Amino acid sequence: MRRRRMAFYIMTVPAFLLFFAFHTFPALQGIYYSLTDWNGYRPTYHFIGLKNYWLLLNDEDVLHSYLFTFKYAIVATIIVNVLSLLIALGLNAKIPFRNFFRAVYFLPNILSILIVGFIFNYLFGQVIPELGQKWGISFLSSNILGNEKWAWVGIVIVGVWQSIAFNTILYLAGLQTIPDELYEAASLDGAGKWRQFRFITFPLIAPFFTINMVLAMKNNLNVFDHVIAMTGGGPGRATESIAVLIYQGGFTGGEFSYQSANAVIFLLVIVTLTFIQLKFLQKREMEM
């Protein structure tokens, strides 16, 4: 018994130490620096308490970044889940080349987000405007990423295209847990495809819907690579997300402690939203 416990400790303790060293300890350091006036490179700094947190509440750039991030996250999460569920339903049906299509849809998930961003940057900046001018469509004749009003839509398109693959896989896993006998019985009772989806499919994949919604919202709130690869936060500060603001202000803007406080608040926001989402969606699962 002791030897068996020792084997479990050997497997667990190194992972715990690595997690603490590269995740928990830096997070605790960030919380500490958020209470100081350190700019990231000065040898000395002073303890200033909660001053950084108070200043954040009155910072218009921070407020704008939160608004952009939430707008992006809500829109992208809804679109990703709707499209992922539709694609998963199609890929779960008995169609020719089903495995081929599954591989094709999963491909975006294994590509680097930065590479995907640069490819779409070229499409939005060169290919689509040329087609728009050729076809006489004024809306498509200019680079959408250079428009302060519509640049966020370009980032949503890329984010959704890249995220659908992972969510589709989770929905497919959920769909394959539903026995075919339920659909056969429903068909014998005269239930059409919509009623089968409403009363069999969706209730039985409710836990997968919860996981997908929570993961998609969390990932979209942390949007960073897409913005860096496509707009760098511009034009102006129109597409500057919270993660981009923390990175640029903290590491290149001399605001290390200030953005550390911003990161702490952002962490609390994500944890709170995740908790609320889980509570609401799990309650809905029980009602279904």
N, C-alpha and C positions, 0 to 999 in steps of 0.2 A: 504493500500500500504506500509506504514512504517513498519507494523508488518511483512509483507511478506519479505521486504528487510532485516529485522532483522534476520529472519529465514535463509536467504541465508548467511548472515555474520557469524552466529553461525556455519554453516556448513563449511564455507571457512576459516575463520581466524585460528581456531585451527590447521587445516591441513597445512596452510601456516607457522605458528610458528614452528610446528614440522619439516617441510621440511627445514626451515631456520636453526633451531638449529642443526639438525643431518646431513645436506647435505651442505648447502651454507656456514655456518659459519666455519666448518672444512676445506672446500675447500679454503676459504679466509685465514685461518690460515696457510694452507700448502703453499700458495703463499707467505705469509709473511716470513715463516721460510726458504723458498728457497733462500731468500736474506741474510741469516745469515750463521754463521759457527757452528750452534748448532748440537751436535752429538746425541741428543735425551735423554741424562741423565745428562749432566753437568749442574750445576745450572746457569752458566752465558754463554752468547754468544755475538757475535759482528756482526754488520751489515757489510756485505762485497759486497753489490751490486749484480752485475751480474756475479761474479766470478765463481759460481757453474755452470751457464749456459755455460760459455766459456770452463770450464774444461770438461763438458759433450761432447762437440763437438770433443774433442781429446781423448776420452776414448774408447779403442778398445773393452772392455767388453760390453759397451752400444751399440756400433755399431753392434757387433755380436748378441746381444739380439734382436735388431730391425730387423736384417736380418732373424733370426729364426722366429720371430713373424709374419713378413709379409709373409714369405714362408708358414708357417702353415695356416695363415688366408686365403690367396688366394686359396690354394689347397683345404682346408676344405670347404670354401664357395661354390666353384664350384661343388664339389662332393655332398655336402648336398643338393643343389638346384636341381641338375639333378636327384638324387635318390628320393628326396621328391616329385618332380613333377611326376616321373614315378609311384611311389607308390600311389600317390593321384589319378592318372588316373585309376589305377587298382581298388582302393577302391571305386571310383565313379561309376564304371561299375556295372551292375546288376548281381552280382555273389552270390552264396550261402554263408552263414555265413559272410556276409559283415560287420555287426556290431561287430562280434567276432574279425575279423581281424583288424578292426579299434581300438578296445580296446588293442589288442596285440601290435600294432605298437605304441600306445601312452604310453605304459608301461615304456619305457626307460626315458621318460620325468619326471616321478614322482619319480624315484629313485635318491638317493643322488649321486652326481658326485664322491665324494670321495669313496663311496662303489663300484660304477661301476669301478672306477680306480683300486681299490685293487683287484677286481675280475679279470679284464683283466691282471693285473700284474701277478697274479697267472697263468692265461692261457698262457701268453707269456713266463713266466719263467719256468713252469713245464710241462703243458699239451702238448703244441705245440712242444717243443724240444724233448719230449719222442716220439711223433708221427713221427717227422722228422727222428729220429734215427731208429725207427722201420721200416719206409718205405724207408730208405736210401736216404733221400733228405737233402743234406748238408745245403742248405739255411735255412731250418726250424729246423735244429738240435741245434741251439744255441739261446739264449735269445736275441731277436731283440732289447730289451730295453737296453742291455749292449753294443750295437754296436754304436759307435759315429756317424757313417755314416747313420744308418737306424733307430735310436731310434725315430726320429721325425715321421716316418711313423706309428709306433705303437700308438703314441699320436693322430695322424690324424684319425686312425681307430676308436679309442674310442670316440674321439670328434664327428666324423660323426655319429657313431651309436647312440650316446646320443642326438644329435641335430636334427636328421631326424624327430622325432616325432612331434615337435612343428611346423616345416616348413610344414610337410604333412598336419597338421590340417588347416593351413592357405590356402594352395593350395586347399584343399577339400572345404573350405568355398567359395573360388572363383569359383570353378567348378560348385557348386550348384546354382550359380547365372545365369548360362547360360540356357536359355529356350531350352527345347527339340525340339521345333518346328524348330529351326535353323538347327539342325542336320538332321531332317526329310526332310526339304527343300533341304539341301545340298545333301542328299542321292538321292532324286528324280532327282537332276541335274547331278547325276553321280559322285559326289566327293567321293574319297576314304577316308580311315581313316587318312592318312597322310595329305591330303589337308584340311580335316575338322579341324585337329589339327593346321595346319599352318595358316589358314585363319579365323577360328572361335575361337577355344579354346584359343590359345596363345594370340591373340590380346585382347580378352575379360578378360583374367586374368592378363593382363599387370600390373595393379596397385598392385596386390598381389605379382607378381614377383618382383616389385620394393621394396616393404616392406620386403619381404623375403631376398633379396640380402643385403639390408642395415642392417637389424637386424643380419643376419648371419655374415656379415663382422665385425660389431661392437662387437658381442659376441666372435668371434674367435680372434680378436685382443686383447681382454682382457683375453685370456686363462691363467688360474692360477691353478684351482683345479686339472685338469687332470695331469698337470706337477708335482704338489706337490705329488699326490697320486701314480704316476707311476715311475718317475725318480728323483724327487727333483731338477731337472735342469741338471742332469748328463746324460750320463757319461762325466766327466769333466764339461764343461759348454755347452755341445752340444745342450741341449733342454731348456736352460734358457730363458724364455720369459721376456718381459719387466715388466709385472706385478710381476713375481717371483723375478726379480732383484730388483725392487723397494721394495718389501716386505722384502726380506732377507737382502739387504744392509741397508734399512732404520730402521728396527726394531731389527736386531741382529748384524749388521755390523758397528754400530756407524756412519752411514752416513745419518742421518735423514734429514738434510737440503739439502745435495747433491741429495739424492733420491727424495726429495720434488720437486727440480728443474726438475728432470727427469720426475716426475709425471705431472708437469705443461706442459712440452713439449709434453708428450704423449697425454694429454688431447687435446692440440691444434691439434696434428696430427689426432686424431680420429674425432674431429669436422670438420676439413678440408676435410678429406676423405668422411665423411658422406654427407657433403654439395655437394661435387663433384659428388658422386654417385647419389644423389637425382636429381641434375640438369640434369645429363646425361640420367638417366633412365626415368625421367618424360618427357624429350624432345622426347625420343624414343617412349613413350606411345602415344604422340600426333601424331607422324609420322605414327604410326600403325593405 
